[in-house]
Amino acid sequence: MTGELGLSDTQGILTRPGVRPARTSEGLGWGSLYLSTQRELPYHDAFDGAPCHLMVLHLDGPVTVRRGRRGLVSTERVPAGGLFLHPAETTLNVELGGPLNTVHAYLTDEALQEAGEGRRPVRLEEAFGGTDPLLEQLVLALDRVVRDRQPGDRTYADQLAVAVAAQLARHHSTRRRESPEPAGPSGLTDRRFAAVRELLDVRISEALPLKDMAEVAGLSVSQFARAFKARTGQPPHRYLMRLRVEQAVRLLRTSTLPIADVSARCGFSHQEHLTRVLRAQLGRTPAALRRSG
């Protein structure tokens, strides 16, 4: 699967007439995860399997949900914060017993398998009604990224998707009952780190996918995310933001570029975004930094 994940990669719940979408990740370029937040009206329907794994986070409730593959065989009263997990390529019969606000997150099987880092395939377990505080917070963080729609948050969104995949592989798959296999080499050597730094410097103005960083390091995305934090003490998105702030400060103090141009050159989506970040991290505005230069 290549390109941006979208509505066509879902199994059809989101295309029902009773769905009232509030926001989606469409247009943000996410390749391993698609996210949609909406109001759903009660329904009863059957769906074919989708190429991606489905997570549904209930934002309110409780609400009665019935599910099965051929007929409705399980019933749960799902509270706010409850999760609905459904594996890829698996048919689904579902009945939603009342109106509900939800976040749907679709994750590629490639991302899930990579998070497993073993020879045995990872199989997501079917589940609904349970809670997972970490998974809930990760999905809500992705929803905030979609709501704010800052192109510079691409690396952060990729990091969140890696964390979602890891949590599913470790705690919501059949492999959690098996003995873990040792992972392959995952260290970020000096040579690999230098290649990553060069990529960050060259593409600092872009919405840089985590996958691109992992490729130049010769690691999987999940290996890279762990190795990078072990090497630098920061996840990639925070490290990249630090580089962007440092470059913006240099340009503000040593050049006469308009502040809007500084913002664009340093990977901020607009001047207000740069102002907000500098005020939060340095307690200064771009104009104040320029005057102090």
RALIN-V682023 format. One record per residue. N is the residue number from 1. RES is the residue in one letter. D_LAST is the distance of its C-alpha to the last C-alpha in Angstrom with 2 decimals. Layout:
# RALIN-V682023
N&RES&D_LAST / N&RES&D_LAST
This chain:
# RALIN-V682023
1&M&48.23 / 2&T&45.28 / 3&G&42.68 / 4&E&41.70 / 5&L&44.07 / 6&G&45.49 / 7&L&48.32 / 8&S&50.88 / 9&D&50.36 / 10&T&51.62 / 11&Q&55.30 / 12&G&55.58 / 13&I&55.04 / 14&L&51.92 / 15&T&53.87 / 16&R&56.53 / 17&P&56.95 / 18&G&56.48 / 19&V&52.88 / 20&R&50.20 / 21&P&46.87 / 22&A&43.64 / 23&R&41.16 / 24&T&41.32 / 25&S&39.16 / 26&E&40.43 / 27&G&37.78 / 28&L&35.35 / 29&G&36.79 / 30&W&38.11 / 31&G&40.73 / 32&S&42.31 / 33&L&42.35 / 34&Y&43.14 / 35&L&42.58 / 36&S&44.12 / 37&T&44.24 / 38&Q&47.19 / 39&R&50.12 / 40&E&53.43 / 41&L&56.82 / 42&P&59.93 / 43&Y&61.49 / 44&H&63.84 / 45&D&63.38 / 46&A&63.67 / 47&F&61.03 / 48&D&61.10 / 49&G&58.89 / 50&A&55.30 / 51&P&53.48 / 52&C&50.90 / 53&H&51.24 / 54&L&50.88 / 55&M&49.35 / 56&V&49.82 / 57&L&48.14 / 58&H&49.98 / 59&L&47.61 / 60&D&50.52 / 61&G&54.22 / 62&P&56.60 / 63&V&58.29 / 64&T&61.28 / 65&V&60.72 / 66&R&63.51 / 67&R&62.99 / 68&G&64.92 / 69&R&65.47 / 70&R&68.92 / 71&G&69.44 / 72&L&67.74 / 73&V&68.58 / 74&S&65.92 / 75&T&64.88 / 76&E&62.06 / 77&R&60.70 / 78&V&56.97 / 79&P&54.60 / 80&A&51.01 / 81&G&48.96 / 82&G&51.93 / 83&L&51.57 / 84&F&53.68 / 85&L&53.49 / 86&H&55.35 / 87&P&55.52 / 88&A&55.03 / 89&E&58.15 / 90&T&60.17 / 91&T&62.06 / 92&L&61.51 / 93&N&63.62 / 94&V&61.81 / 95&E&62.58 / 96&L&60.01 / 97&G&61.91 / 98&G&59.51 / 99&P&56.29 / 100&L&53.22 / 101&N&49.42 / 102&T&48.36 / 103&V&45.68 / 104&H&47.17 / 105&A&45.44 / 106&Y&47.01 / 107&L&46.23 / 108&T&47.44 / 109&D&50.07 / 110&E&48.06 / 111&A&45.26 / 112&L&47.90 / 113&Q&49.70 / 114&E&46.55 / 115&A&45.80 / 116&G&49.31 / 117&E&48.74 / 118&G&52.46 / 119&R&55.48 / 120&R&57.10 / 121&P&55.91 / 122&V&54.16 / 123&R&56.16 / 124&L&54.60 / 125&E&57.06 / 126&E&58.19 / 127&A&57.37 / 128&F&56.82 / 129&G&56.63 / 130&G&54.87 / 131&T&51.36 / 132&D&48.55 / 133&P&45.62 / 134&L&43.21 / 135&L&44.25 / 136&E&44.01 / 137&Q&40.40 / 138&L&39.48 / 139&V&41.15 / 140&L&39.48 / 141&A&36.04 / 142&L&36.91 / 143&D&38.03 / 144&R&34.67 / 145&V&32.97 / 146&V&35.51 / 147&R&35.01 / 148&D&31.22 / 149&R&31.54 / 150&Q&28.06 / 151&P&28.42 / 152&G&25.81 / 153&D&28.28 / 154&R&30.75 / 155&T&30.19 / 156&Y&30.57 / 157&A&33.73 / 158&D&35.16 / 159&Q&34.60 / 160&L&36.47 / 161&A&39.25 / 162&V&39.70 / 163&A&40.03 / 164&V&42.56 / 165&A&44.59 / 166&A&44.61 / 167&Q&45.81 / 168&L&48.52 / 169&A&49.68 / 170&R&49.87 / 171&H&51.31 / 172&H&52.82 / 173&S&54.66 / 174&T&58.02 / 175&R&56.32 / 176&R&55.37 / 177&R&59.05 / 178&E&59.03 / 179&S&57.93 / 180&P&54.42 / 181&E&54.19 / 182&P&51.85 / 183&A&48.75 / 184&G&48.04 / 185&P&45.35 / 186&S&41.96 / 187&G&39.65 / 188&L&36.25 / 189&T&36.63 / 190&D&33.94 / 191&R&34.97 / 192&R&34.92 / 193&F&31.57 / 194&A&30.08 / 195&A&31.61 / 196&V&30.12 / 197&R&26.58 / 198&E&27.02 / 199&L&28.21 / 200&L&25.28 / 201&D&22.81 / 202&V&24.93 / 203&R&25.58 / 204&I&22.46 / 205&S&22.51 / 206&E&26.18 / 207&A&28.26 / 208&L&29.37 / 209&P&32.85 / 210&L&33.62 / 211&K&36.67 / 212&D&34.70 / 213&M&32.95 / 214&A&36.37 / 215&E&37.98 / 216&V&35.77 / 217&A&36.38 / 218&G&40.12 / 219&L&40.54 / 220&S&41.74 / 221&V&39.24 / 222&S&40.50 / 223&Q&40.55 / 224&F&37.02 / 225&A&35.66 / 226&R&37.32 / 227&A&36.51 / 228&F&32.80 / 229&K&32.51 / 230&A&34.63 / 231&R&32.40 / 232&T&28.93 / 233&G&29.86 / 234&Q&28.49 / 235&P&30.18 / 236&P&28.89 / 237&H&27.37 / 238&R&25.16 / 239&Y&24.14 / 240&L&23.30 / 241&M&21.25 / 242&R&19.23 / 243&L&18.63 / 244&R&17.65 / 245&V&15.10 / 246&E&13.61 / 247&Q&13.60 / 248&A&12.18 / 249&V&9.08 / 250&R&8.83 / 251&L&9.65 / 252&L&7.39 / 253&R&4.21 / 254&T&6.84 / 255&S&9.40 / 256&T&10.85 / 257&L&13.21 / 258&P&14.47 / 259&I&13.75 / 260&A&17.46 / 261&D&17.33 / 262&V&14.62 / 263&S&17.02 / 264&A&19.97 / 265&R&18.67 / 266&C&17.90 / 267&G&21.28 / 268&F&20.73 / 269&S&23.58 / 270&H&21.72 / 271&Q&18.65 / 272&E&20.31 / 273&H&20.85 / 274&L&17.21 / 275&T&16.49 / 276&R&19.46 / 277&V&18.58 / 278&L&15.02 / 279&R&16.51 / 280&A&19.41 / 281&Q&17.76 / 282&L&14.57 / 283&G&15.50 / 284&R&12.42 / 285&T&12.55 / 286&P&10.67 / 287&A&10.03 / 288&A&8.76 / 289&L&6.27 / 290&R&5.22 / 291&R&5.49 / 292&S&3.82 / 293&G&0.00
